[in-house]
Structures are given as structure tokens and as C-alpha cells.
Amino acid sequence: MAETSRVANVALAILLIAISGLAIWLITADYPLMLGLGLLLAAAVPLAFLAGQALRPQQPGKQHPVMVSVGCGLGCVMIMVAIQRFGEQHQWVLVPALAALCGWMGYQRWCLRKVGQTGSAEQG
């Protein structure tokens, strides 16, 4: 179980780093700032949570990271508002943001919940 959890951590981190790189490119390129900031929010919040967990593991099951889900979803909403405001040609930006959100939700469902149920990642 611990090995599966580590693989999921690394896979999600790679996905979120790639999406964050795309967001930084959007911010520096000639795109509306709201698109890049929304994408950065959708990817950076779960990435910060993963980094925090790697640096200082907390008691499993003690803290539900609901604010991570809220931040990631808020990034998606920012992109949807930007699409409404700046045009339909920017709809493609929503795809990586939703990939970050779905990746986070899947990680939360299958990794964090199992860790909380067993008491620790090593007991799986």
C-alpha cells in the first residue's frame, strides 16, 4: 500500500508541475492574466499540499484537506469566468485545470481516504 501511495504521489506531483509550468507560460505570454492565474491556482494548491505532506507528514485522518479542493475548484471557476469574459477560443485552458482537479479528487479518494482508514500508509 505504501508503494502504491508513493507512486500516486509522484504521478500527481508530475502532473501538477507540468500544469503549473503551462500556467506560468500563460501568465508570461499574450493571454489574459485571469486564465494563467486560474490555472496556476488549480495546480499550485494541491501541489503545495503534496509538498507539505512530504516535508512534514501529519497524522492520517486528522485533517481533511477541504481547502485544497476549494482552491483547486476556484481556479477552474476563474478560468470559466475568463472564458466568458475573453472568448470561447480560450476553452482549451479549462482542460488542464480540470485534469488537476480530477487528479486531486482521485488522489484524495483513493490515497488519503485509505491512509485515514488504516491509520498509516505502511499498514495498508
C-alpha positions as CSV (number, residue, x, y, z in Angstrom):
1,M,0.0,0.0,0.0
2,A,2.8,2.4,0.9
3,E,4.4,1.8,-2.5
4,T,1.2,2.5,-4.3
5,S,0.7,5.7,-2.4
6,R,4.2,6.8,-3.3
7,V,3.6,6.1,-6.9
8,A,0.4,8.1,-6.8
9,N,2.1,11.0,-5.0
10,V,4.8,11.2,-7.7
11,A,2.4,10.8,-10.6
12,L,0.1,13.6,-9.2
13,A,3.1,15.8,-8.5
14,I,4.4,15.4,-12.1
15,L,1.0,16.2,-13.5
16,L,0.7,19.3,-11.3
17,I,4.2,20.5,-12.0
18,A,3.5,20.3,-15.8
19,I,0.2,22.2,-15.4
20,S,2.0,24.8,-13.3
21,G,4.6,25.2,-16.0
22,L,1.8,25.8,-18.5
23,A,0.2,28.3,-16.2
24,I,3.4,30.2,-15.9
25,W,3.7,30.3,-19.6
26,L,0.2,31.6,-20.0
27,I,1.0,34.4,-17.5
28,T,4.1,35.4,-19.3
29,A,2.6,35.0,-22.8
30,D,0.0,37.2,-24.5
31,Y,-3.1,35.7,-22.8
32,P,-5.5,37.2,-20.4
33,L,-3.9,37.1,-16.9
34,M,-7.0,35.6,-15.4
35,L,-6.5,32.4,-17.4
36,G,-3.0,31.9,-16.2
37,L,-3.8,32.8,-12.6
38,G,-6.7,30.4,-12.5
39,L,-4.7,27.6,-13.9
40,L,-1.9,28.3,-11.5
41,L,-4.3,28.2,-8.6
42,A,-5.9,25.0,-9.8
43,A,-2.4,23.3,-9.9
44,A,-0.4,25.0,-7.2
45,V,-2.8,24.5,-4.3
46,P,-2.7,20.6,-4.5
47,L,1.0,20.8,-5.3
48,A,1.6,22.8,-2.1
49,F,-0.4,20.3,-0.1
50,L,1.7,17.4,-1.5
51,A,4.9,19.3,-0.8
52,G,3.7,20.0,2.7
53,Q,2.9,16.3,3.3
54,A,6.3,15.3,2.0
55,L,8.1,17.7,4.3
56,R,6.1,17.2,7.4
57,P,3.7,14.2,7.4
58,Q,0.7,14.8,9.6
59,Q,-1.5,12.4,11.5
60,P,-3.5,10.5,8.9
61,G,-7.2,11.1,9.1
62,K,-6.9,14.1,11.4
63,Q,-7.1,16.8,8.8
64,H,-9.4,16.7,5.8
65,P,-7.9,19.0,3.1
66,V,-11.1,20.6,2.1
67,M,-9.5,23.9,1.4
68,V,-7.2,22.3,-1.2
69,S,-10.4,21.1,-3.1
70,V,-11.9,24.6,-2.7
71,G,-8.7,26.3,-4.1
72,C,-8.4,23.9,-7.0
73,G,-12.1,24.3,-7.8
74,L,-11.8,28.1,-7.5
75,G,-9.0,28.0,-10.1
76,C,-11.4,26.2,-12.5
77,V,-14.1,28.8,-11.8
78,M,-11.7,31.6,-12.6
79,I,-10.9,30.0,-15.9
80,M,-14.6,29.6,-16.7
81,V,-15.2,33.3,-15.9
82,A,-12.2,34.3,-18.1
83,I,-13.6,32.2,-21.0
84,Q,-17.0,34.0,-20.6
85,R,-15.2,37.4,-20.5
86,F,-12.4,36.9,-23.1
87,G,-13.9,34.5,-25.6
88,E,-14.5,30.9,-26.4
89,Q,-11.1,30.5,-28.0
90,H,-9.7,30.0,-24.5
91,Q,-11.7,26.9,-23.6
92,W,-8.7,24.7,-24.0
93,V,-7.2,26.1,-20.8
94,L,-10.0,24.5,-18.8
95,V,-8.9,21.0,-19.8
96,P,-5.6,21.0,-17.8
97,A,-7.4,22.8,-14.9
98,L,-10.0,20.0,-14.8
99,A,-7.2,17.4,-15.1
100,A,-5.6,18.9,-12.0
101,L,-9.0,18.9,-10.2
102,C,-9.8,15.3,-11.2
103,G,-6.3,14.2,-10.3
104,W,-6.6,15.8,-6.9
105,M,-10.0,14.3,-6.3
106,G,-8.8,10.8,-7.3
107,Y,-5.8,11.1,-5.1
108,Q,-8.0,12.2,-2.2
109,R,-10.4,9.4,-2.8
110,W,-8.0,6.5,-3.2
111,C,-4.9,7.6,-1.3
112,L,-5.9,9.9,1.5
113,R,-9.0,8.0,2.5
114,K,-7.2,4.7,2.6
115,V,-4.5,6.2,4.8
116,G,-7.1,7.6,7.1
117,Q,-8.9,4.2,7.3
118,T,-5.8,2.1,8.1
119,G,-4.2,4.6,10.4
120,S,-1.0,4.9,8.5
121,A,0.3,4.4,5.0
122,E,2.6,1.5,6.0
123,Q,-0.2,-0.7,7.4
124,G,-2.1,-1.0,4.0
